[in-house]
């Protein structure tokens, strides 16, 4: 049994540890700030998967003209949301098991302002609704019918998101599936996009139609600040893709940013987050998760559980896809 004396002693030791840690952190930050003045590479935009190339182009048009990272990330992911041929984001996204397309998205700026929507139906660009939540309300997240009502009040138009291609895929799935959601390596194509602008400010966006044929009402990591996306302008930004439940369990994107705060490179921070996913799950069958990170120096990196995750990068001198490193082969 702890006595009051022991409690006071432990408290004193804890305070001393916090003080020491704070001093060390401050010292690191001073060093980082000095480096920031010399080495920073900006502007830069990075995004997940092959569809990131086209999204990055839209972001770069804004960044290259001195525009804000916030405007850039919204414009970038809207390209993917409005692409009917992409079956995992926005218009054309594969529906839930009941045939309803439900969308999740979040956005976060350099001042830690953030907004999100989840299980949103009939609105083509959920990322723009999320930004409205951030800028026009005191809330962070709106869901379901409330999110749709808010979007309509803000002037967004109703759109039938279930394309004929996705409808046919759903009808075929119903014949064989016995109403089990599809969970495999090909079913995780969220787009997460991170940008650093000329002013040295970071922002991020994340948007998806979620797991194909999921239970109606299921929400993954993509609209959850700290899981699917996190931005800290003093350190960096991170986003996630893959099995949302696994990302949520470790607060994935927030963990990546905190690891960078403690001195890790973007790639190493993503690798450590992946290692945590691996350690926390006994069965890794088809459990793909990837993280992408961008620090305040303009350094980027990614890492995934299995091979196959890639990301797009666009700077003044670079515009290409990069294959991320990974924990294991399939």
Residue pairs with C-beta under 8 A, 6 or more apart in sequence:
2 10
25 261
28 263
29 234
32 296
35 297
36 200
36 296
36 297
39 297
40 200
40 296
40 297
40 298
41 297
41 298
41 299
41 315
42 196
42 197
42 198
42 200
42 298
43 60
43 63
43 64
43 69
43 72
43 195
43 196
43 197
43 198
43 315
43 316
44 63
44 195
44 196
44 294
44 298
44 300
44 313
44 314
44 315
45 56
45 59
45 60
45 63
45 72
45 73
45 76
45 193
45 194
45 195
45 196
45 313
45 314
46 52
46 56
46 193
46 194
46 195
46 292
46 294
46 300
46 311
46 312
46 313
46 314
47 55
47 56
47 59
47 76
47 77
47 191
47 192
47 193
47 194
47 292
47 311
47 312
48 190
48 191
48 192
48 193
48 239
48 241
48 290
48 292
48 302
48 309
48 311
48 312
49 189
49 191
49 241
49 309
49 310
49 311
49 312
50 310
50 312
50 321
51 80
51 83
51 86
51 89
51 189
51 191
52 191
52 193
52 311
52 312
52 321
53 312
53 319
53 321
54 79
54 80
54 83
55 76
55 77
55 79
55 80
55 191
55 193
55 312
56 76
56 193
56 312
56 313
56 314
56 319
57 79
57 314
58 75
58 76
58 78
58 79
59 72
59 73
59 75
59 76
59 193
59 195
59 314
60 72
60 314
60 319
61 75
62 68
62 71
62 72
62 75
63 69
63 72
63 195
63 197
63 198
64 316
66 197
66 198
67 197
68 197
68 199
68 201
68 203
69 109
69 110
69 195
69 196
69 197
69 201
69 202
69 203
70 107
70 109
70 110
70 131
70 201
70 203
72 195
72 197
72 203
73 107
73 193
73 194
73 195
73 203
73 204
73 205
74 107
74 127
74 128
74 131
74 205
76 193
76 195
76 205
77 89
77 105
77 127
77 191
77 193
77 205
77 206
77 207
78 125
78 127
78 128
80 86
80 89
80 90
80 191
80 207
81 89
81 90
81 91
81 103
81 105
81 124
81 125
81 126
81 127
81 207
82 90
82 91
82 124
82 125
83 89
83 90
83 91
83 92
84 91
84 92
84 163
84 165
85 92
85 165
86 92
86 93
86 189
87 93
87 94
87 165
87 166
87 169
87 189
87 209
87 212
88 94
88 187
88 188
88 189
88 190
88 208
88 209
88 212
89 189
89 190
89 191
89 207
89 208
89 209
90 103
90 124
90 125
90 126
90 161
90 207
90 209
91 124
91 159
91 161
91 163
92 161
92 163
92 165
92 166
93 101
93 103
93 161
93 166
93 208
93 209
93 210
94 101
94 166
94 169
94 170
94 209
94 212
94 213
95 101
95 102
95 162
95 166
95 167
95 170
95 209
95 212
95 213
96 102
96 210
96 213
96 214
96 215
96 216
96 218
97 177
97 179
97 181
97 213
97 214
97 215
97 216
98 216
99 162
99 167
99 170
100 121
100 162
100 216
101 121
101 161
101 162
101 166
101 209
102 119
102 120
102 121
102 209
102 210
102 216
102 217
103 117
103 119
103 120
103 121
103 123
103 126
103 161
103 207
103 208
103 209
103 210
104 116
104 117
104 118
104 119
104 120
104 126
104 207
104 208
104 209
104 210
104 219
104 220
104 222
104 223
105 116
105 117
105 120
105 126
105 127
105 129
105 130
105 205
105 206
105 207
105 208
105 222
105 223
106 114
106 115
106 116
106 117
106 130
106 141
106 205
106 206
106 207
106 222
106 223
106 224
106 225
106 228
106 229
107 114
107 115
107 116
107 127
107 130
107 131
107 134
107 203
107 204
107 205
107 206
107 229
108 114
108 134
108 203
108 204
108 205
108 225
108 229
108 230
108 231
108 237
109 134
109 201
109 203
109 231
110 201
110 202
110 203
110 231
110 233
111 233
112 231
112 232
112 233
113 134
113 135
114 134
114 140
114 225
114 231
115 130
115 131
115 132
115 133
115 134
115 135
115 137
115 139
115 140
115 141
116 130
116 133
116 140
116 141
116 142
116 223
116 224
116 225
117 126
117 129
117 130
117 133
117 141
117 142
117 143
117 147
117 151
117 223
118 141
118 142
118 143
118 144
118 147
118 219
118 223
119 143
119 144
119 147
119 217
119 219
120 126
120 129
120 143
120 144
120 147
120 148
120 151
121 148
121 161
122 148
122 158
122 159
122 160
122 161
123 129
123 148
123 151
123 156
123 157
123 158
123 159
124 156
124 157
124 159
124 161
125 156
126 207
127 205
127 207
128 156
129 142
129 147
129 150
129 151
129 154
129 156
130 205
130 223
132 150
132 151
132 154
133 139
133 140
133 141
133 142
133 147
133 150
134 140
136 154
137 150
140 225
141 223
142 150
143 219
144 217
152 158
161 209
162 170
170 213
173 182
173 212
173 213
177 213
179 213
180 213
181 211
181 212
181 213
181 214
181 215
181 218
182 211
182 212
182 213
183 211
183 243
183 286
184 286
185 286
185 288
185 306
185 308
185 330
187 211
187 212
188 211
188 241
188 242
188 243
188 288
188 289
189 208
189 241
190 206
190 207
190 208
190 220
190 222
190 228
190 240
190 241
190 242
191 206
191 207
191 208
191 241
192 204
192 205
192 206
192 222
192 228
192 229
192 239
192 240
192 241
192 292
193 204
193 205
193 206
193 239
194 202
194 203
194 204
194 231
194 237
194 238
194 239
194 292
194 293
194 294
194 300
195 202
195 203
195 204
195 294
196 202
196 294
196 296
196 298
197 203
200 296
201 233
202 231
202 232
202 233
202 236
202 237
202 294
202 296
203 231
203 237
204 229
204 230
204 231
204 237
204 238
204 239
205 229
206 222
206 223
206 228
206 229
206 239
206 240
207 222
208 220
208 222
210 218
210 219
210 220
210 222
210 244
211 218
211 220
211 244
219 244
220 228
220 243
220 244
220 245
220 247
220 248
221 227
221 228
221 240
221 244
221 245
221 247
221 248
221 252
222 228
222 229
222 240
222 244
224 248
226 251
226 253
226 254
227 240
227 244
227 247
227 248
227 251
227 252
227 253
227 254
228 239
228 240
228 244
228 247
228 252
228 253
229 237
229 238
229 239
229 240
229 253
230 237
230 238
230 239
230 253
230 254
230 256
230 257
231 237
231 257
232 257
232 261
233 296
234 261
234 296
235 257
235 258
235 260
235 261
235 295
235 296
236 257
236 260
236 266
236 293
236 294
236 295
236 296
237 257
237 293
237 294
238 252
238 253
238 254
238 256
238 257
238 260
238 266
238 269
238 270
238 291
238 292
238 293
238 294
239 253
239 291
239 292
240 247
240 252
240 253
240 289
240 290
240 291
240 292
241 289
241 290
241 291
241 292
241 309
242 287
242 288
242 289
242 290
242 304
242 305
242 309
243 287
243 288
243 289
246 277
246 280
246 281
246 287
246 289
247 253
247 277
247 289
249 277
249 280
250 273
250 276
250 277
250 280
252 273
252 277
252 289
252 291
253 291
255 269
255 272
255 273
255 276
256 266
256 269
256 270
256 272
256 273
256 291
256 293
257 269
257 293
259 268
259 269
259 272
259 273
260 266
260 269
260 293
260 295
264 272
265 295
265 299
265 301
266 293
266 294
266 295
266 299
266 300
266 301
266 302
267 293
267 301
267 302
267 303
267 325
268 301
269 291
269 293
269 301
270 290
270 291
270 292
270 293
270 301
270 302
270 303
270 324
271 303
271 325
271 327
273 291
273 303
274 289
274 290
274 291
274 303
274 304
274 305
274 326
274 327
275 327
277 287
277 289
277 305
278 284
278 305
278 327
281 287
284 305
284 328
287 305
288 304
288 305
288 306
288 308
288 309
289 304
289 305
290 302
290 303
290 304
290 305
290 309
290 324
291 302
291 303
291 304
292 300
292 301
292 302
292 311
292 324
293 300
293 301
293 302
294 300
298 315
300 311
300 313
301 324
302 309
302 310
302 311
302 322
302 324
302 325
303 309
303 324
303 325
303 326
303 327
304 324
304 325
304 326
304 327
305 326
305 327
305 328
306 326
306 327
306 328
306 329
306 330
307 326
307 328
307 329
307 330
308 326
308 330
309 323
309 324
309 326
310 321
310 322
310 323
310 324
311 321
311 322
311 324
312 320
312 321
312 322
313 319
313 320
313 321
313 322
